[in-house]
Amino acid sequence: MTIAVKDPAVVTDPACPPSSSSPAGAGRTPADPGLWAITGVSALAVLALMIHNGLTVLVASPAFFALAGALAAMAFGMRRGSRRATPGQCRMHDLCEVGLVMTALVALEAVASYQLAAMSEGFHDATLQRWDEAMHFDWLALYRFVVRHPVVQYVGSAAYNSAFLSPWTIVIWHCWRGERAAAREFVITFWCAIVLTLALFPLFPAQGALDYLWHGVVPYSPSNGLDQGLVITGLRSHAITTIDLATVTGLVSAPSFHTACGVLFIVFGWRIRPLRGVIVPLNVLLLLATPVEGSHYASDMVIGALVALMAILAVAMRQPILARLKRAGFTRPVPLAQ
């Protein structure tokens, strides 16, 4: 196999030749064991939480059928592309595989956040607000500014919801250019950020800055934050017994997962020179919009940014750690690109 290296973080296989290690023989692309391992472990963890809490996903809903249809379509595209008869089929296989895993991880993250919210106790808005005051951050002043400027509302809402666009842009770019290693690194880092966010969430359940700080009629309803406390209370009291994917709302205050995503998208977007001028400014706007649109305290965002940096560092340190373990005779390092 001939591999051209354009960047230390990007490994390109332009010819997409067949892999002799494929269980189906030459001419077929094997599934990535690392990506499927993290997906399988995540699914088992969420299933265990569902059984423990008695909180299930509503299957008979358009949103569930849409998700199942999207996953099935990507699985079909992955299978067709696995023949690897042409470079285009190879790229289609990689895009469908990475896209399927990323979509599954996002869905599992949403369900897991509801499961963990049902097991959480108390609300920590007072603590998070005190931390904001220590940083001299005035959430109410920022909210009043947004209320007075409708243009800021439109721009902020669009930027906040672009969190669903940026990861696909990054994945499509890398997969279609044959940069499978870079796409894989991005998804694994994204998964690490999800795991860290969910692990820390039970320590800081909160109603959200808008619900906690604003009293009276709400002059501007942001993308998220009005019913967060009500949903968490309903989950804890078992008033909510099923999760409808069509009405899933963000429940995680700290760490701010939007902030973690924004930092990840900036870091990985910066590596794509032709798209750098779009992805980076867009996600800077996302971060600026997160306090109001996500009803987040500044402390939520600080913790979210640290989560992103920890995820990036964990993936970056993976190879050196495995190399040291190999020298010690414990294991064999697995390259980032399979």
Secondary structure, 3 states (H helix, E strand, C coil): CCCEEEECCEEECCCCCCCCCCCCCCCCCCCCHHHHHHHHHHHHHHHHHHHHHCCEECCCCHHHHHHHHHHHHHHHHHHHHCCCCCHHHHHHHHHHHHHHHHHHHHHHHHHHHHHHHHHCCCCCHHHHHHHHHHCCCCHHHHHHHHHHCHHHHHHHHHHHHHHHCHHHHHHHHHHHCCCHHHHHHHHHHHHHHHHHHHHHHHHCCCCCHHHHHCCCCCCCCCCCCCCHHHHHHHHHCCCCCEECHHHCCCCCCCCCHHHHHHHHHHHHHHCCHHHHHHHHHHHHHHHHHHHHHCCCCHHHHHHHHHHHHHHHHHHHCHHHHHHHHHHCCCCCCCCCCC
